[in-house]
Amino acid sequence: MSRRRRRIVAVLALCVAASMALGVGGYSAASADRSVSVTVAEPSEAYLALDGSLQCGMGHGVGNNKGFVHNRFPENTTVERIDVTVTAVDGYVRVGTGGQAEQLGPGESADLTFWGPYDSGDSAGIQVKPPTANNVSGADSLHVEIDSATGPNVGVSGATRTYEVDCPGTYGRN
């Protein structure tokens, strides 16, 4: 081997040894400057919308199965189950999903489950009725929180709203 060839081989061997010792020049992280903006929808305009009002009543369209959670997702998006916590802020009220309604006292909560399917445009209905206990004040407001709403490829949680319901009390009832 000629002297020139030995030098070239030696330089190449040195380069290989240096690259093995130092590693390849790479990046462990990269970042880019991008702006992001988020707009929070009003509860009545969200994909899973909470109605603007609830009313306490004894039926005939008042208090019985008032649609209050609306599926506003695009077509072919089905919500199969909605879990809600309802709290009587002050006074007494009865709440339910149909059938027997559960009575709540001031500060008490009930966990309600609405079983679908609720297709796009459908609503889950709630019952809001006056208390049955004697000599109690009716609730002025209800606090509602969606614990979870699930279906194929959809999951929502955390929506809250406080409703003025103005349920009558039962003073003087026997």
URNORKA-V689684 format. One record per pair of residues at least 6 apart in sequence whose ideal C-beta (glycine too) atoms are under 7 Angstrom apart, sorted by the first residue. I is the first residue (numbers start at 1). J is the second residue. Records with the same first field share a line. If there is no record, write none. Layout:
BEGIN
I = J + J
END
This chain:
BEGIN
43 = 49 + 50 + 159 + 161
44 = 50 + 51 + 52
46 = 72 + 159
47 = 72 + 73 + 156
48 = 69 + 71 + 72 + 79 + 146 + 149 + 156 + 159
49 = 70 + 72
50 = 68 + 69 + 144 + 159 + 161
51 = 67 + 68 + 70
53 = 163
54 = 66 + 68 + 126 + 128 + 142 + 163 + 165
55 = 62 + 63 + 66 + 128 + 165
56 = 63 + 93 + 128 + 129 + 130 + 138 + 165 + 166 + 167
57 = 63
58 = 129 + 130
63 = 127 + 128 + 129
64 = 127
65 = 98 + 125 + 126 + 127
66 = 125 + 126 + 128
67 = 123 + 124 + 125
68 = 124 + 126
69 = 82 + 123 + 124 + 146
70 = 123
71 = 79 + 118 + 119 + 120 + 121 + 122
73 = 120 + 154
74 = 120
75 = 120
77 = 120 + 154
78 = 116 + 117 + 118 + 119 + 151 + 152
79 = 116 + 118 + 149 + 151 + 154
80 = 116 + 117 + 150 + 151
81 = 113 + 115 + 116 + 150
82 = 114 + 124 + 146 + 149
83 = 111 + 113 + 147 + 148
84 = 112 + 144 + 145 + 146 + 147
85 = 109 + 111 + 145 + 147
86 = 95 + 109 + 110 + 112 + 142 + 144
87 = 107 + 109 + 142 + 143
88 = 104 + 105 + 106 + 107 + 108 + 139 + 142
89 = 139 + 140 + 141 + 142 + 143 + 162
90 = 106 + 139 + 140 + 141
91 = 106 + 137 + 138 + 139 + 140 + 167
92 = 103 + 104 + 105 + 131 + 133 + 136 + 137 + 138 + 139
93 = 104 + 128 + 131 + 138 + 139 + 142 + 165 + 167
94 = 101 + 102 + 103 + 129 + 131 + 132
95 = 101 + 102 + 104 + 110 + 112 + 126 + 127 + 128
96 = 102 + 127
97 = 112 + 114 + 126
98 = 127
101 = 127 + 129
102 = 110
103 = 131 + 132 + 133
104 = 110
114 = 124
118 = 124
128 = 142 + 165
130 = 138 + 167 + 168
131 = 138 + 167 + 170
133 = 170
134 = 170 + 173 + 174
135 = 170 + 171
136 = 169 + 170
137 = 169
138 = 167 + 168 + 169
139 = 165 + 167
140 = 164 + 165 + 166
141 = 162 + 163 + 164 + 165
142 = 163 + 165
143 = 162
144 = 160 + 161 + 163
145 = 160
146 = 156 + 157 + 158 + 159
147 = 157
148 = 155 + 157
149 = 156
END
